[in-house]
Amino acid sequence: MALTPNPDTDWLIAQIERFESIATSSQTFNTTDLIEFLNSELQTVLTPIIQSVNEEFGVMYVDYDTTEIVANGGTLRIPSQATGARLRNVQIVSPQGYITNLPRLSPDKLGQTGFWVAGFYLRNNDLVFYPNFNVLVGSTSPGVVRLSYFRRSNDLTATANTGRVIAIDTIGNTVTLDNSPAGPDWVDGALIDVIIGTSPFDFRLRNATIVDINGAVIELSAADIAEIEIGDYFALAGFTPVAQFVPNEATYLLAQLAAARCLQSLGDTEGYKIASMKAEQLKQNLINLISDRVEGQPQRLVGFGMSRRTGGWNWGGF
């Protein structure tokens, strides 16, 4: 079965060269240089643009059992994979699935006369619950605290350092890739990320362990093999051959941004100016395209009554 073509790093580099006639044969930039440009523009320019439209691109969450939080001192750390070390929201989810957004408090207000609001505040990269976690949710509450965050894409790497699944053997718990991944780190026991082979290239598995590797044939645990599909990408943990959590249309902007960086590095002021103007046009087009992901269904705000009793939230008060 033929694999669906995707805008991987090979494609992105070809676009850069095509956009601005920057040939790697000139030895000005090698593949590593161009991928570094792509990573810089992906993480510092493209991802913030896409997240600015507030259309939930790359939003993930992690749930924490409330009794576990109490045992750990009543604080939570912002996930290290969150872009900008920031959260989308902090919520309490009841056993019945009802969600309560917890308010963020200003540390300057804490302890002031008449200040009684319960919630959380930030201290460095920790969430600190106020007045304390036991009072907020109750030490025996069966609910969970949910931290939603904008997930950072893995770093781009050369396509040659990765492989794509072309066959799966559920008896031997192996997959066969279209390429024997390059690099000395592809060894037994290495951690890999498996990335879904279609846009927006979410994770299939994170930090899966290689049981055995023989060229393009890789053995994983039976549980991991059960999750994998034809077309998925294999990459070392923390890396990807495709930009994650961005629509395919955004990859043209990514390539244009990287091409502009190349021209700037070369000291081509006029070329950089033209490339930047083109990038700005692509940016506006992209924002217009993704600003309303469900055009025929406007979002609705629904109010729910909330109540809180001594010892925890009243789950039945919704």
N, C-alpha and C positions, 0 to 999 in steps of 0.2 A: 504494500500500500504506500503510495506516494505521500510524503509529509507535506503539510501546508506550509508554504514559505512565510517567514516572519521577518520583521525588521530587526535582525540580530546585529551584533557588532560588525560583522563583515559587511552587511548592507549599509549600516550607518557610515562606516569609513568610506565605502564607495560613494555615498551621497556627498560626503564632505569634499572628496576629490572632484566630484562632478560639479558641485556648486561653484567652487572657487578655483578650479584647475590647480589644486594643490596635490602634486604627485609625490608619493612616498619614495619613488625612485630617485628623487632629487636629494635624498638623505637629509632633507631639512627636518622632517618629522618621520619617526617610525611608528609602527602600530601601537606601541606602548604609549607614545606621546599623544596620539590621537585619542586613545581610550581614556587617558587622563583628562584631556579636554572635555570629552563626552561626560565623564563622571562629574567633573566640576560643574558643568552647565546643568546636568540632570539634578544634582542635589541642591544647588544654590539658586537656580533660576527657574527651570521647568517645573519642578515639584511645587515650589511656592505659588507659581502661577496657577497651577491646576487646583491646589487646595484653596486658593483665594475665592473660588466661585462657590464654595460651600455646597458641593454636590456629592459629598461622601466618598470621593475617590480615595482608595487605600485605607479606609477606616477599618480597624480591627479592634477587638476587645479581649480582655482577660478577666475571668471571674475569680474572686477570692472568697473562700468560705469565711463567714464572719467569726466563727469560733477560732479558726486558725489565726485570724488577724488579732484577736484578743490575746491569744497565746504568744504572739510575736511582738507585743507591746503596743498595739493599736495604731501603727503607722503603716503606710504603703509607699513603695518607691515607684516613681514613674518608669515605665518600661524603657530599657535602653535603646530599643529600636524606634522609639517615637521621634518623628521629625521635630527639630527645635526643642526637644525635651518638653513637649507640651501635650496636654490631653484634650480630647474632644469633649468629654464630659465624665462626671463621676455620678454613679447611680447605685441605688439599692434595689435589688430585684427580689421580690417576695417569692415564696414557694409556689404561688399560683401564677407567677409570671408578671405581676404588676410592677411597674417601674416608677421609682421616685428619684428625681434629680436632686442631688445634694447641692446646696448653695456654697459658693466659694466665699470665704470670709476674708476681710482685711485684718492682718495681724495687729494693725494700729487700733482697731476697735475692741480687741479682746480685753476683757477686764474693765471696760468703761461702765460706769453706772447706767443701769437700764438696758445694757446689751445682753439679750437673751437668745439670739438666734443660734441654732445648732447647725453645724456643717463641717467644713474643712478649710484649712489654709495651707499654703505652700511654705516649706522650709528647705531651701536648697532644692534637691530633687525628690523630697519626701512629701507625701500628703499627711498632714497631722489633723486628726479628727477632734472637733471641739463640741462640748466641753471635754469629753473623752469618749472612746469608742463604746465602752460599756453603756454609758448613758445614752449614746446616740442610737444604737440598734439593739442593745440588750445582749448580754454574754451568752444567752442560750438561743438566740434567733437562728432559725434554719435557713435564712435567706443568704444572698451573696452580695458582695460589693463588686460592681462592674466598672472597670476603667476602660473607656474607649479612647483610642489614640490614632493618629495618622501614621501609618507604617512607612518607614523609610525603605526605598528600594535597595536591594543588594547592590554592591558595586559591580559595574560592568567589567567583563573580562573578555579576552579574545575567544572567538567561537572555537578555536582549536583546543582550548583548555577545558572544553565541555563536551557533552555528547547528548544525543537525542534518541529516545527509545524507539526502536524499530521492531522489537520482538520481546515477548514476555513468556517465561517458562514458570508456571505456578507449581510444577512438580519439583524442579530443582531450585526454585526461589531465585532465579536469575533473570536479568534483562540483558538484551543485546543492544548496544548503541550504534549509531551510524558513524561513530568516530571513536578511536582510542584516545581518551583525553590526555593531553600533553601535561607534563609537569611531574616533579618528583614526589609531590604530596598525594598523588593518587595511589594509595597503598591500603593494605588490609587495616581496618580499624579507623580509617579516616572518616570524618564527618562530612556529609554532603547535604545540599538542599535539592529537592526535586521540585521543579517549577512547571506549572500547567502550561501545555504547549499552545495555548490560544490566549489572545489578548483578553484582559489586561495582565496576564502572566502572574497570577496569584501563586501562593505556595501550595504544592501538593503535600510535601513533607519538609520538615525542618530538622536539621541535625540528625539525619538518619546515619546509621553506622554501616560502613562497607564490611561485610563478612569476608568476602574474597573477591579479588579482582584479577582478571586474566585478559589483558588487552581491552577489547570493547565489551567483554562479558563481565557483568558485575553481579555478585550475590549479595542479597540483603536478607533481613529476617522475613519470615512468612507474613507477618502482620504488615510490614512495609510494602512488600510485593503486592499484597491485595489492594493497596491504594493506588498503584501506578497504572497509567494508561499509555497507549501508543501515542507518540508525539511529545511526551513530557521531556523536559530538559534535566540533565544531571550536571550539577556544578558543585565545586567545593563550597562548604558552608560559608555564607557571607558573600557569594559571588553569583553572577547571572550573565548569560549572553544576550539577554533582552531587557529593555527598560521596563520595570514593573510598575503597576498601578497607574499607568498613563494610557490613554487610548492610542491606537495606532496612528491616528492623524497627528498626534503630538510629536511623533518621531521625526517628522520633516523639520519641525521647529528646532528640535534637539540637534539635528545635523547642521542646520543653518547657524545656530548659536556657536557650535564648536568650530565651524568654518570661519566665523567672524573672529574667534579667539586666535585661530591660526594666523589670519591676516594681521591681527594686532601684534602678535609675537614677531612677525616678519618685518614690522615697521611700515607696512603698506597702509598708510593713513587713509588714502582715498578708497582703496578696496575695502578696508574695515568699515568705513562710513556707509558704503553701498550695501555691504552685507548686513550691517546693523539695521539699516532701514528696511531691508527685506525681512529680517527677523521680527521687527516690530509689526510689520503687516501680517506675518504668519501668526504672531501672538494674538493680535486682535481677532483674526479669523477663528483661532482656536477657542478663545474665550466666548465668542458668539456661538460657537458650535456646542460647547459643553455646559453653558450656563443654565440650561434647563433640561435635565436628563429625562424627565417624564413630562413632555410638553402639554399633553392633554389632561394632566391630573395635577392641579395646583395643590400645594401642601395646605393642610388644614390644622389649625390650632384647636385642641380640645381641652377644656379645663376639667380637672378632677379635684374633688375635695380631698384634702389630706388631713390626717390627724396623728397626733403622737401622744402616747401614754407613757407614764413612768415605767422605765425598764425596757423601752424599745418602741419601734414604730408599730402602729396599729395596722397590720396587714389587711384586716377586714374593713378598713375605713375607706376603701377605694370604690 
